Amino acid sequence: MNLQDRVRVRKVTLLSDNWYTLKTTSFDWLRNDGQWQRMNRETYDRGNGATLLPYDLVRRTVLLTRQFRYPAFVNGCGDLLIEAAAGLLDDAEPEQRIRAEVEEELGYRLGPVRKIFECFMSPGSVTERLHFFVAPYDSSMRIGAGGGLAEEGEDIEVLELSIDDALARVADGRIADAKTVMLLLHAQLHVFGAAQR
């Protein structure tokens, strides 16, 4: 049976469109036992995004950002978050958007980039699908200081860490951003690990 045949949307109510779009939806779901069940869910639609981890195989380093994230702060995070460069697609293609984000946030103009996968980061409530990329970098690709766009409220510090230091920060909780953890573990297995084989 097609998934579309298992969902009957009853009512959609807009709760907020102040920053992005928050809606509550009442729908019927056809359960595996053949019974219809009424459900109510909120969905936060902020669009889709892209993220990228630049790596230097020779120096065994990666480029990351450090910045303030209010939602993490109100949930007990007492430090700035260390993250991979990322941004919303808006109307751009994922590769085009992530290249622009890397230039804005990290100050690097990359050569070839490689898409490794895409996934939903919090599918219980957020509609965003995130496109994941990796790319090699070196000092010749630096075109600016990075730091993001002040007019968008960005105040970003650029970090260059060894892959071993970055993974140690994942292990001890200093890196707690899901997209960044996923990219670092991918790099450990398929970028730096592959180079050692």
N, C-alpha and C positions, 0 to 999 in steps of 0.2 A: 504494500500500500504506500502511496506517495505521502510524504510528510504533510503536504498541504491539505490532504484529506483528513488529517487527524486534528487540525486546529480550526476552530470557529471563533473568530474575533467578534465579541459582543459590543464592547464599548471602549473607546480610547479617549482619555482625558489628559489634556496638556496641564502639567503642574508648574512648569517653569521653562522659560527660554531666555533666562538672564545671561548665562554664559554659554551653555549648550542646551540640549533639549531633554527635559525629564518628563516622562509620561507614565500614567498608570493605565493598565489595560486589563479588562475583564474578558476572559476567553474560556471556551470549552475545549478540553483535551480528551481525545479518545484513548483511553488507557489500554494496556496490553490485554486486560481481561474483557475488552469489548464494551466497557461502560464509559459513558461521558462524564467528566468531572469538571465543574466550574472552578476556575482559578483566577487570581488577581496578582499581577506582577507589575513592578515599576521597572522601566528601562531608561537608562541614561545614554543618549546618543550624542557622542562628541565627534563622530566621524571616524574614519580609519587612519592609521598611522604607519610610520616606518621608523626603524632603528638600525644602527650600524656600529660595528666594532672595528676600528682601524687597528692593524697589527703590524709590527716590524719583526720579521722572522730572525733577522741577523742579531738585533739587539734584544730580542725576546721581550718586547714591550707592547703595551696597548694604550690607547688614548681614551680617557673617560672624562666625565664632567662631575662637578660637585655644585649642588645648588639647594636652595630652600624650597621645600614642598609643604604647603600648608596642610593638606589632608593627612600627610604622614605625621606632621607636628601635632595635630589635634588627637592623633591616635597613639601618642606617647613617644614618637621618635624625637630624641633629644639632640640630634645632630643634623647637619646638611646631608642630603642623599648623594651617594656616588652612583652615577648612572652612565649608560651608553648614550651617545647623541641620539636624539629622536625628535619627531615632530608629526603633526597631523598633515594628512595629504591635501586637505582642502580640495582643489580641483586638479591637482597635479598627479602624475604617475608616481608610483612608489620610488623608483630609482631617481627620478628628477627631484622629488621632494627631499630625499635623504641626502643627496649631494648638497643641496642648498643648506640644509640643517647643519651638516658637518662644517661647511664654510662659516656659517653664522656662529655656531657654538664652539667649534674647535679651532677654526682659522686655517683649515687645510683644504686644498683642492685636490681631490683624489683622482687617480687613474681608474683602471677597471675595478668595478665592484661586483660582488657575486651574491645573488639572493640565495639564502639557504633554506628558508621555510617561511610560513606564515601561520599565525594561530590567533585564537581568541584569548585575551588575557584574563578576563573576569566574566565569563558568559552567563553567570547567574543574574547579572544586572546591567552590565555595560555592553553596548553593541559593537565596540571597536574590534576590528581585525588588524593585527599588527604584522607588517612585513619586515622580516629580519635579513640583514645584509652583513657581510664582512668585506674588508678590502685592505690590501697592503698600503703602508704609508712610509715615507721617509722625510727627512728634514727639508729636502728640496721642494716638497709639496706645500710647505707653509706659506700662506699668503697674508696672514694677519694674526692678531692676538686672540681671536675668538671672543667668547664671553656672552654671546647672544645679542638680542636686540633689546635695548633699554625701554623702547616704546611698547614692547610686549611684556614688560615686567621681568625680563630675564636679567639675572646677575650671576653669571656662570663662571666658575673657576675651571680651568683646563688642567687635568691630571695626566701625567705620563707615568705609568706604573709597569714594573716587570710583570709578566704573566704569573709568576710565582707569588709575588706580593698581592696581586689582585685576587688570586684564588685563596690565599690565606685570609684575606679580608672577607671573602664569601664564607669561609669555614667558621670564622669567629663572629660573624654577624655585622661587621662594619659595612659590607655591601649587602643590602637587603632588598634591592629593587629586582623584581622578577625578570624583566627583559634582559637586564645586565647579567644576572646570574646565568640565564640560559645562553647568552652569547659567550660568556667566559668559559662555560663548560663545553660548549661547541668548539671554541678555539683550542681548549686543552686537548680535546679528543681528535679533532679533524684538521687543525691548522698546525699547532706546535707539535702535537703528537705525530702527525703524518710526516713532518719535516725530520723527525728523529729516526724514522723507520728506514 
